[in-house]
Structures are given as C-alpha cells and as structure tokens.
Amino acid sequence: MKLPESLKILVLEQKSRVDSGANTTGLITVATKDILADLTDVEPFITNRIEDICVLAPDWSKNFISRTSFPWIFSTDTPGLLGALAQKLGKNVTLETGARFEKWCRDPGKASSEDAYPVKVDFKKGDMALTAASRVLVGADGTRSAVAAAGSGLSRNKKILFAYEKALIGEPLLGDNPARTVYHLWFGSFSLGYGGWIAPNFIKGEKIIRVGYATYDTNIRAENKLDQMIAILKGKGCVKIYDEKPLIKYGGYFPVGGVLPKTAADNILLLGDAAGYCGAFSADGIKGALVSGLLAAKLIPRCLDGDRHSLGTLNALMETEAGLMSYYRRQIRYRFLWNRMHSNKTFTSLFELCEREKDSFLSQFCDAKEMRKSLLRVLLKPRHVPALTKLSVDILVDLLTGRR
C-alpha cells in the first residue's frame, strides 16, 4: 500500500479470506486509530468506544474503576477492517489467500546481483506446492514466525503467552457505565502470566462481550479453563450471558520477551509480533505491527537500491519516529516485576496499591505509548510506603516459598 507501484509484491495469507476472522480482541488506541485512518476509512469499523477501565481483585468481590472524559480505546470489527485494507491494495500487489508459507532459502548464485531474485520461497495453496522468487522477504507472520524459524541469522520469540477468548451474547454488569468499560482480572492461582479480561462490544446492534485470559501454560485445557472463569464471573454477578454458544472462540500466542535482537538479515525482515514489537506487559501488538510495516515501506526501496544494511535500521526508526523502543523497554521492566508475583495474596496487595491511585490510574495505565507516562511513577510515592512494603514482602514470600 505504501511501497512504490513499480514493485511487484506477493502477499501470502493463510486464511481463505482476509476478512474471515482475526485472532485478536481488536482494541486500538486513539493514536492507532489515527494511523489506520491514513490508510482507509476506519470509522465504519469502530464498534465501541471505551471510556473506563475496571480492575477486579483476585477474589472477584472487589473492583475499582478509573475513567477519562473521552474514549481511550476503541473496539473494532477487525475482520471487516482487514477486508477494507485489502481493497486498497494496488494493481502491483498479488494477494494469495489460502496460501501457507513452508520455507525459504537463498540462491547463492544470485545473491550478488541487484537485478536477480535470490530468495526462493516455497508455499502451498491447497494441495499445490508452489515456489516464488523474491528480492526481499518480509515475515509478518506472528509470534511463532515460520519465516524466522526457517532462516538462519534471525531471532525467534522464546517468551510467549498463550491466550484464549470467546465472544458471547451478553453484557458486563459492574460499574455505572458497563457498556463503555473494559475489565481486567488480576489473579495468581487461576492464570499466571497475564490475567483475564472482559471487553464489551456490539455486533449488528446486539450486545456481546469478549472474555479471555492468557497464561504461560500452553498445556492446560484452554477452553475448560476459560469456561471456569466465565462461570465464576456469572456466579459473582459480574456478567450476564444470554446465549452460552460462543459467536467466536479462538486461541493464539503473543510475545512478551521484548524486541528481538536480530530482526533483519540482509534482505529478510521480520515485522509486528514476529519481531517482538509487542508490549511485554500489556500485550498490545497492533500499533507495533502498523508502525513497523509503514517504516519498512521506507526501508525496502533502499535495500533494493543496494543498501544491504537498510533493513537493520528499523529498530532505530521505531524509536525516532514513534518512541516505541523506549516503550518496549519500560514494558520489559513491568513484565519482570509481574513475573515475580505468583499468588492471589500478592496480586491483592497490588490491587490495593493501585486502588489508592484509581483517579489517575487510567491516564497512566500500562505506560501509555502516546503519552509516555509511567504507572510506576504514580505508585512510587512517600504516602504509599506501607503498601509498597507489603507488596514487596508478598513478592519475596512468593519467590522463597513457591506460594500460589
């Protein structure tokens, strides 16, 4: 879309249709919405405007709400939005749906020629085994990138969370503005690694909620665990479900290890989650995917003109153009602390600490990329010393005893 029209571009999409589904809750910030608006008319695909955040304590019985006077995130019809973006592709772009990437290799005999196509890509479309030749290969294929796995010299995500989510006809019941509130669930014993969430949305005017959780444990029976969480939410009066049959259900992966050390190797480049452009704490990968793709469109022509090192400068551009590298480093610090909390008792201490700053919690939440603010700076105040001490002791007990 942003590459020169003189280039021939092949896009391999594993789904049979671009708009057939997407493994994401589809929440975007105001700044991400603005980026998308530069690519297509995004407004028809905004399905809800979220103004509040509600955090639930590990025992499910307490919560606090923080709010703004304007929408801070937006729910989207992600499949529809992807379909609209696909409609914007130029005539120089061939989109192959139902195409599964298999492997790639370099042709050493063509690597030194600027006019040759040294990268050989094998993929399958149905039962057909096909091959394409390319001058540059871009791997924008998610957390467990097949492009990264198939090539030497590229890093791979090793710290990964598994997420499972269902979309159900229903609505949340907590707070005075539940249709415009996103909910976070913090707990140790139920799901270490991230926690759970409830995101209200609308499909054709009907109220739905997307309920999910994420964890390091990929061996759990994901759907059964999620059903347990939904049953507890119903029993505690947190949600009302009108139809138990999910409209959508899916599992997926996202990286929480930070930006990978090697995201480019000569004429091969990783983007989005494949490169680790995802908040290690808040698991927000949409903006990183968009920004890395747009900046790569500036670098690829330079690579094709003979600048072999241009693709390797993407990380630097991610910082100077969007401040994202600093954001990802701060997220790693949050992840480091979060990973040391293992018990409901410790997460309760964190909940009580954050509740003290509920009025400013949302404006600082997860170190907002656009405002570059820090939740830690809000919490590290003299008046919170007793609560901070309690949290520190609980973390130490978790580490020493293995308490859950």
Secondary structure by P-SEA (a helix, b strand, c coil): ccccccbbbbbbbccccccccccccccccaaaaaaaaacccccccccccccbbbbbccccccbbbbbcccccccccaaaaaaaaaaaaccccbbbbccbbbcccccccccccccccccbbbbbbcccbbbbbbbcccccccccccaaaaacccbbbbcbbbbbbbbbcccccccccccccbbbbbbbcccccccccbbbbbbcccbbbbbbbccccccccaaaaaaaaaaaaaaaacccccccccccccccccccccccccccccccbbbcccccccccccccccaaaaaaaaaaaaacaaaaaacccccccaaaaaaacccaaaaaaaaaaaaaaaaaacccaaaaaaaaaaaaaaccccccccccccccccccccccccccaaaaaaaaaaaaaaaaacccc
